[in-house]
Amino acid sequence: MKTHKIIEKARKEGRSFLTENEAKELLAGRGIPVVSCRVARDEDETVSLARECGFPVVLKVNSPKIVHKSDRGGVFLNLKEEQSVREAFRKIIKNYQDVDPEATVTVQSMLGKGVEVLIGTIADRQFGPVVAFGLGGIFTEVLKDIVFRMAPISPEEAGKMVRQIKGSRLLQGYRGNPAVDTLSLQNIIMRVSRLAFEIADIAEMDLNPVAAFPHGAQVLDARIKLR
Amino acid sequence: MTKEDMEIMRRFFDPRSVAVVGATDSPDRVGYNLLDSLVNGGFKGNIYPVHPKLKEILGIRVYPSCIDIPDQVDLVLIALNQRDTIDVVEHCGKLGIKGAVSVAGGFRETGDEGRALEKRLVEISKKYGIKVVGPNTLGMMNLEVNLNASFYPISLKKGNVSLISQSGGMGFSIIQKCSDEGLGINKFVGVGNRTVLEFSDYLEFLAEDPGTKVIGVFLEGVDDARRLVQIAGEVACKKPVVMYKVGHSDAVNEATLTHTGSVAGPYQLFRDIFKQFGVLLADSVPELVAACKALSLCRLPAGGQVGIYTYTAGPSIAALDRLADREISIPGLAPETGRKIKAILGEDLPVILRNPIDSGGLGIQPETYGLLVEAALEDPGFDILATFSCPHKNWRNPTKELIAAHKKSSKPLLTCYISTVKGVEADREALQQAGIPLYISPDETAWGVAALVHYGQKGSALSENA
């Protein structure tokens, strides 16, 4: 029910992308662990939300007109105190003034270092809903280390995906880094595949990055495109 | 597919009588060659050429129209242009004929008019319950009843492999390779434009067909890959399906704004998803045929542990590379096998005892070769064995010994004689008769092994069918 309400709202506003906080709300409603973010409209609200979150925090640009947030300085990580939050807020607003003068920011907690992965879906012309899993960043985009399955899939099949990628060893722990919680990843992949299969309104999803830790995994950023 | 549809397909693959509409007396025309294929293929049922004026072709009486044929026709082959084809299918539908093959081109591939004709064909098929192979196909065959309903009058070996091809040319390439490999074919169908009967219909039919043990598929592309992979996956739980898909260019959707969309290449999707559903994929005609051959002749292995015996290292290393491509690694040698090998070759061996077992020059002699193969087959760690040798003008091949060793074991045995297709014809016949596939290259041998391992690991349901 909640899923449809979020989608309806975006449709009414003529948008084909959900904002980050909408996307995360939708995912959380399906039992997918997300680092929730809150929208702040001005500098002071940003600071007070940052205090509520607890430092360090992450600030990201928030606008229905912006899909790729990091392209021109819309993401500031690891802000440790009030002054750097204020500076980051001003930079974001300045960087995006010409794209969207009404752009605001989101505030979320900065998590410790995990292994970053990508979980996504597409609505393929031939196969219908398809779920993807890969290591994030250059692993996916340059090395094409990503695997696909027709949705929906079982947790066992999701486990095969996790083991199938070439960089699978990075998840099992290497050079002193601990192994990450692949069961949590499997669980997210399975839930995302069901979401893509059950909700025909969703065309594409990017849960990117998803941070995997020795215990648990969480969606740090999410993008959902409607049909 | 409904039971009725299945029955209709069974009937037109095994017809009592076949009509050829558009039969002519000119050998350069398709209509003549459809008739020639039927006659020279040795079809035992009744054959009725249809032509408005001619009286006799190839010594067979010609009828002016299907309505004049004094018999129940089970299958009509239509060698007319696309517009006349539609009229004839409708006419045949009214006469109660349930099966047709249409070779005509000029349908959807030419644009709107062709698409409209196909739509009409679907309507006619629904209205009269007539099933159509094609259009735009070279035809179909059922060698079990000597039916060659294609316009290529060729003679082929009868066997248990059935083939479904989206392309006439590639279908032909596969058939010819099967002939080279001494591999018998059961049924062949060129699906053409798949207007009425789809890939999945043929797959479902062949899954239930008692004459078919293995299904080979050549695929260019389909509109509903979701349904195809689901059906292919279901069928692959009953019988081995080997699929060769062309069109590997990874042209992605440039318009997408998500990372996932921008890296989702069509062939990678195809490969990952067909694997997800347990269907074996081949990357070439030789691989498709090598896989079908092993699955046709061998029983399925109890596990995926591969043993290799050779007296020349190179081919076994090449085969190992191919196996590694398919994520198959090989186990070590059991100590008792090492003791047996020493008992055969002597204590002071110039080679290291491991898997692949490489006997060097000591194992060329057929009697020794046979003993070593027997020892390898008895290794408790091996589920399947591949052996290599290089035929020589003055040395006898170990054919007799391989057959004898195979008889004593329940494990699948494949062998490679490095040679030409013609050079090992007699050995091939003898070995394959005994259930040992003979290949002439290490790559094909490895592909055969990989196919057996793939389906061997799919579980007991398939083994019971095989």
Interface residues (C-beta under 8 A of the other chain):
Chain A: F17 V67 H68 L118 G120 T121 I122 D124 Q126 F127 G128 V130 A132 G134 T140 E141 K144 I146 V147 F148 R149 M150 I153 E157 E204 M205 D206 N208 R223 K225
Chain B: G221 V222 D223 D224 A225 R226 V229 T256 L257 T258 H259 T260 G261 S262 V263 A264 G265 P266 Q268 L269 D272 I273 Q276 F277
